[in-house]
Amino acid sequence: MAGYIEDRWLKKRPDKLTGQRERTAIHGTGKRYRVKGAPGIQDRSFHTSEDAKQWLAGAKTDSSRGEFVDPRKGEMLVADYIAEYWWAGRSERTLDGGPDAQPHLEPHHPVGGRLRPA
């Protein structure tokens, strides 16, 4: 399971002139660290870097054993995930060029695209 920790308060690249990382627009508000990039898992935010590291390490360990289920979306259907998160975040909204195109899982899967995670 891949994944990384993002500091939401500071930009990734340092300023060319000062060599310091610049503050983001949300600096000082909300949770600072976010675990991202783990397939099938929603991003999770934490107040401290240590909490984020511990959660990511535990999730990686559980995933390698085949025991990890995202506690917030463990029962979500694949078709629902695609409709709510993946498809909604896509910039090119159509597959065939039509303005109303939607993802069509249902006709292509023998159980109607309704899959539950193992």
Helices and strands as residue ranges (DSSP letters): E 4-7, E 10-14, E 21-23, E 33-36, E 44-46, H 49-65, H 78-81, I 82-86
